[in-house]
Amino acid sequence: MTQNTKGPLSGVTVVDLSRILAGPYCTLLMAEMGARVIKVEAPKGGDDARAYGPFVKGKSAYFASVNRGKESISLDLKNEADRAIFEKLLKKADVLVENFRPGTMEKLGYGWEALHAKYPQLIYASASGYGHTGPNSKDPAYDMVVQGQGGIMSITGSEGGPPVRVGMSIGDIGAGLYTAVAVNAALVHRLKTGEATKVDIGMFDCQIALLENAVMRYTVEGEIPGPLGARHPTIVPFQAFKTSDGSIIIAAGNDGLFLKMCEALEMPAMASNPEYKTNALRQKHHARLQAEIEARLQGGTTEHWIAVLSKAGLPCGPINNVQQALAHPQVAARNMLVEVPDGSGGTLKLAGNPLKMSAFADPPTRPAAPDLDGDRAAILSFIGE
């Protein structure tokens, strides 16, 4: 979507000072929902992500993947003439998004207190490593740093194995998602009260929030969770099992589904075993249960068992690689691969927008990511320069 396309955020203008991933992912979502997103980039090089591969005809596909549909103007915020342009932008903006280390905006004269006094309509959103308060607020942080500190790496990987990073940037993406949620809530709050507010998102906080039941298991039972491979920590059987040619995920999330699984697999003795009667008992005896199920599954292929279990109404599926996942018919049906111009006459295929809304179109194409300073004339016209 562009600023001319209807969306729930149509008419909202976002000034985006963020770079690399957490902030840009937030503003990508806002652009997808119809906001006009104006990237303000440093004159020399712009967003650091412009230098990250892979490259298509000299342009970063990494950058394009989270900055499509935005506009770009380069400004040096230490230069008085550029600061004047920036301040005219802020006067017309609804939201400012930045992901600098806390204190950076204050040094530039653009901290929350100064901006709120001068632009009372402006929602200020910050996504930083540790947030704007606390003993670590000024520390630098990258995705993998907060994955490690926030506990997520301690529960990822195989039991007894080395620490493993989550295979995508959950530190940055998690912060970007939470920032987008909070900004939308701040827009609703402003609509109801007229009051703009500061949004303060810490990547580390988001990792703690994303730990889900691991927090509860520790605070309630005193258990320090560890990695379990492809097994759920509290629901059994709910994991990947080996078949004759690979693996299958079976998610029998309650007693009824467990009995259905036993019936579909033609294992009546397992269904009647008193040690497997409840989830708590199955969890206690999970190793033995897993061995019994896998002994049966070794007699057929993954495809065979998916057909058998699906017919019985069991949640199950293969472990697809990225190529297989993107080839799934659901991807095409849900428009989850969209075409974006690469800026050189070709197109990129990038992840679509999962936010489907009945009132708004979800077109199969998206606008290109901006060239550095490529929208200067339109942006200057917008602010009356």
C-alpha positions in Angstrom: 0.0 0.0 0.0 1.1 3.6 -0.5 -0.1 6.8 1.0 -2.7 6.9 -1.9 -4.1 3.5 -1.0 -6.9 3.1 1.5 -6.0 1.3 4.7 -6.9 1.6 8.4 -3.9 4.0 8.8 -4.7 6.1 5.7 -4.0 9.7 6.5 -1.5 8.9 9.2 2.0 10.3 8.5 5.0 8.6 10.1 8.5 10.1 10.2 10.9 7.2 10.4 14.4 7.8 11.8 14.9 4.1 12.5 17.4 1.8 10.7 18.3 -1.8 10.1 15.4 -4.0 11.4 13.4 -3.4 14.6 12.1 0.1 13.8 11.9 -0.4 10.1 9.8 -3.6 10.6 7.4 -1.5 12.8 7.1 1.2 10.1 6.7 -1.5 7.3 3.6 -2.7 9.1 2.3 0.8 9.3 3.0 1.4 5.6 1.2 -1.9 4.9 -1.8 -0.5 6.8 -1.9 2.6 4.7 0.3 5.1 6.6 2.6 7.4 4.8 6.1 6.5 6.0 8.9 9.1 5.4 12.3 7.7 6.1 14.8 10.3 7.2 18.2 8.9 6.5 21.8 10.1 7.0 23.2 11.7 3.8 26.2 9.4 3.5 25.0 5.8 3.0 21.5 6.2 4.6 20.1 3.2 6.6 22.9 0.7 7.4 20.7 -2.0 5.9 21.3 -0.6 2.4 24.8 -2.3 2.7 23.4 -5.7 3.7 23.1 -8.5 1.1 21.8 -10.2 -0.9 22.0 -7.6 -3.6 20.0 -7.4 -6.9 21.7 -5.3 -9.5 23.6 -3.4 -6.7 20.6 -2.8 -4.5 20.0 -4.5 -1.1 17.1 -7.0 -1.1 17.5 -7.0 2.7 16.7 -3.3 2.8 13.8 -3.7 0.3 12.2 -6.4 2.3 11.4 -4.1 5.3 11.3 -0.7 3.6 9.1 -1.2 0.5 6.4 1.4 0.1 8.2 4.1 2.1 9.7 7.4 1.0 13.2 8.7 1.6 14.8 12.0 2.3 18.4 12.5 3.5 18.9 15.0 6.3 21.9 15.8 8.5 20.3 16.5 11.9 23.4 18.5 12.9 23.0 20.9 10.0 20.7 23.9 10.7 19.1 24.0 7.3 18.3 20.2 7.4 17.0 20.6 11.0 14.6 23.2 9.8 13.3 20.8 7.2 13.0 18.0 9.8 11.1 20.2 12.2 8.6 21.1 9.4 8.1 17.4 8.9 7.5 16.9 12.6 4.9 19.6 12.6 2.9 17.7 10.0 3.6 14.2 11.3 1.5 12.0 13.6 4.2 9.6 14.7 8.0 9.7 15.0 9.7 6.3 15.2 13.4 5.9 16.1 15.6 3.1 17.4 18.7 4.9 18.5 20.5 4.2 21.8 18.7 6.2 24.6 20.2 9.6 24.9 21.0 10.1 21.2 17.8 12.0 20.5 18.3 14.2 23.5 21.8 15.1 22.3 20.2 16.2 19.0 17.6 18.3 20.9 14.8 15.9 19.8 14.1 14.0 23.0 10.5 13.3 24.1 10.2 16.2 26.5 11.4 18.8 23.9 9.3 17.4 21.1 6.2 17.0 23.2 6.4 20.6 24.3 6.8 21.8 20.7 4.6 19.2 18.8 1.9 18.2 21.2 0.1 16.1 18.5 3.2 13.9 17.9 3.4 10.3 19.1 7.0 9.4 19.9 8.0 5.8 19.6 11.4 4.4 20.5 12.6 0.8 20.1 15.9 0.3 21.8 17.9 -2.5 23.3 16.7 -2.1 27.0 14.3 0.7 26.9 14.7 4.2 28.4 14.9 3.2 32.1 16.8 0.7 34.2 20.5 0.1 34.7 21.1 -1.2 31.2 19.2 1.5 29.3 22.3 3.0 27.7 23.9 -0.3 26.7 24.1 -1.2 23.0 22.2 -4.3 21.9 21.8 -6.4 18.8 19.3 -9.1 18.1 21.5 -12.0 19.2 22.6 -10.2 22.3 19.1 -9.9 23.6 18.2 -13.4 22.4 21.0 -14.6 24.8 20.3 -12.2 27.7 16.5 -12.6 27.5 16.5 -16.3 27.9 15.2 -17.4 24.5 18.5 -19.0 23.5 18.5 -21.1 26.7 15.3 -22.9 25.6 16.1 -23.2 21.9 17.9 -26.2 20.4 18.3 -29.8 21.4 18.6 -31.1 24.9 22.2 -31.2 26.0 23.3 -29.4 22.8 25.1 -26.0 22.5 23.3 -22.7 22.6 21.3 -22.1 19.4 20.1 -18.7 18.0 16.4 -18.7 16.9 16.7 -19.0 13.1 15.2 -15.6 12.4 15.8 -12.2 14.2 13.2 -12.7 16.9 14.9 -9.9 19.0 14.4 -7.3 16.3 11.1 -8.6 14.9 9.6 -9.0 18.3 10.4 -5.4 19.2 9.1 -4.2 15.9 5.8 -6.0 16.4 5.4 -4.7 19.9 6.2 -1.2 18.8 3.6 -1.3 16.0 1.0 -2.6 18.5 1.8 0.2 20.9 1.9 2.9 18.3 -1.6 1.9 17.1 -2.8 2.0 20.7 -1.3 5.4 21.1 -3.1 6.6 18.0 -6.4 5.4 19.4 -5.6 7.1 22.8 -4.9 10.3 21.0 -8.2 10.0 19.0 -10.1 9.6 22.3 -8.3 12.1 24.5 -6.3 14.4 22.2 -3.2 13.4 24.1 0.0 12.2 22.4 2.2 9.9 24.3 5.7 8.3 24.3 6.0 4.7 23.4 9.1 3.1 25.0 9.9 -0.4 23.8 12.9 -2.4 24.9 14.1 -5.4 22.9 15.1 -7.2 26.1 11.6 -6.6 27.6 10.1 -8.1 24.4 12.2 -11.3 24.8 11.0 -11.7 28.4 7.4 -11.3 27.2 7.9 -13.8 24.4 9.1 -16.5 26.8 5.5 -17.4 27.2 5.0 -20.5 29.5 8.7 -20.7 30.4 8.2 -17.7 32.8 5.2 -19.3 34.4 7.0 -22.7 34.8 9.8 -21.0 36.6 7.7 -18.7 38.8 5.2 -21.3 39.7 7.3 -24.5 39.9 10.8 -23.2 40.3 11.9 -25.1 37.2 14.5 -23.5 35.0 13.4 -24.5 31.5 16.0 -25.8 29.0 16.0 -26.8 25.4 13.8 -29.7 24.4 14.4 -29.9 20.7 11.1 -30.3 18.8 9.0 -31.2 21.9 6.5 -29.0 23.7 7.4 -28.6 27.4 4.0 -29.3 28.9 1.8 -31.0 26.2 2.4 -34.6 25.2 2.4 -35.8 22.5 3.1 -32.5 20.8 6.4 -32.7 18.9 8.2 -33.9 15.8 8.5 -37.7 15.4 10.7 -39.7 13.0 9.1 -41.6 10.1 10.7 -43.9 7.6 11.8 -41.0 5.4 11.9 -37.9 7.7 9.8 -36.4 10.4 6.2 -35.5 11.1 4.8 -33.0 13.6 1.9 -34.4 15.6 0.1 -32.0 18.0 -2.4 -34.1 20.1 -3.2 -31.2 22.4 -5.8 -32.9 24.6 -6.9 -36.3 25.8 -9.5 -36.6 23.1 -7.0 -36.0 20.3 -4.6 -38.5 21.9 -7.2 -41.2 21.7 -8.0 -40.2 18.1 -4.2 -40.5 17.3 -4.0 -43.9 18.9 -7.0 -45.1 16.8 -5.6 -43.6 13.6 -2.3 -45.3 14.2 -4.0 -48.5 15.2 -2.4 -48.7 18.6 -5.2 -49.7 21.0 -2.8 -50.8 23.7 -1.4 -47.3 23.9 -4.9 -45.8 24.2 -5.7 -48.1 27.1 -2.4 -47.8 28.9 -3.1 -46.2 32.3 0.2 -44.4 32.2 -1.0 -42.4 29.3 -4.5 -41.6 30.5 -4.0 -37.9 31.2 -1.6 -35.3 29.8 0.2 -35.1 33.1 0.9 -38.8 33.0 1.9 -38.7 29.4 4.3 -35.9 30.2 5.8 -38.0 33.0 6.3 -40.9 30.6 7.0 -39.0 27.5 10.2 -40.8 26.6 8.5 -44.2 26.5 5.5 -42.8 24.7 7.7 -41.2 22.0 9.6 -44.5 21.5 6.3 -46.4 21.0 4.9 -43.8 18.5 8.1 -43.6 16.5 8.3 -47.4 16.3 4.9 -47.4 14.7 5.7 -44.4 12.4 8.9 -46.1 11.1 6.5 -48.3 9.1 5.5 -45.5 6.7 6.6 -42.3 5.1 5.8 -38.8 6.3 3.4 -38.3 3.5 1.5 -41.5 4.3 1.1 -40.7 8.0 0.0 -37.1 7.3 -2.7 -38.5 5.1 -3.8 -41.0 7.8 -3.7 -38.5 10.7 -5.3 -35.7 8.7 -8.2 -37.9 7.8 -8.7 -38.6 11.5 -8.8 -34.8 12.2 -5.3 -34.7 13.9 -3.3 -31.5 13.7 -0.2 -32.7 12.0 2.3 -31.7 9.2 5.7 -32.0 7.7 8.8 -29.9 8.6 9.2 -27.9 5.4 12.3 -26.0 4.4 11.8 -22.4 3.2 11.4 -23.5 -0.5 8.7 -26.0 0.5 6.9 -23.6 2.8 6.7 -20.9 0.0 5.4 -23.5 -2.4 2.5 -24.4 -0.1 -0.8 -23.6 -1.8 -1.9 -21.6 1.3 0.9 -19.1 0.5 -0.7 -18.3 -2.9 -4.2 -18.4 -1.5 -3.4 -15.9 1.2 -1.2 -13.6 -1.0 1.8 -14.2 1.3 4.3 -13.7 -1.5 4.0 -10.3 -3.2 5.9 -8.7 -6.1 7.9 -5.5 -5.5 9.9 -3.6 -8.1 13.6 -4.0 -7.6 14.4 -0.6 -9.0 16.1 -1.9 -12.1 13.2 -3.1 -14.2 12.8 -6.5 -12.5 10.8 -7.6 -9.4 11.5 -9.1 -6.0 9.2 -11.7 -4.4 8.9 -10.7 -0.7 6.8 -11.8 2.2 3.2 -10.5 2.1 1.2 -8.9 4.8 -0.4 -11.3 7.3 -2.8 -8.5 8.5 -5.9 -9.4 6.5 -8.8 -7.0 6.9 -12.2 -7.3 5.1 -12.5 -3.6 4.6 -9.2 -3.2 2.7 -7.6 -4.7 -0.4 -4.5 -6.9 -0.2 -3.0 -6.4 -3.7 -0.5 -8.8 -5.1 2.1 -6.1 -5.7 3.7 -3.5 -3.5 5.7 -0.3 -4.3 9.4 -0.4 -4.4 11.7 0.5 -1.5 13.0 4.1 -1.9 16.3 5.1 -3.2 18.3 7.2 -0.7 16.9 10.7 -0.9 14.7 9.6 -3.8 11.6 11.4 -2.6 13.1 14.7 -1.6 11.0 16.8 -4.0 7.7 15.3 -3.0 8.5 15.5 0.7 9.6 19.1 0.4 6.4 19.9 -1.4 4.5 18.2 1.3 5.9 20.6 4.0 5.7 23.6 1.7 9.3 24.0 0.9 
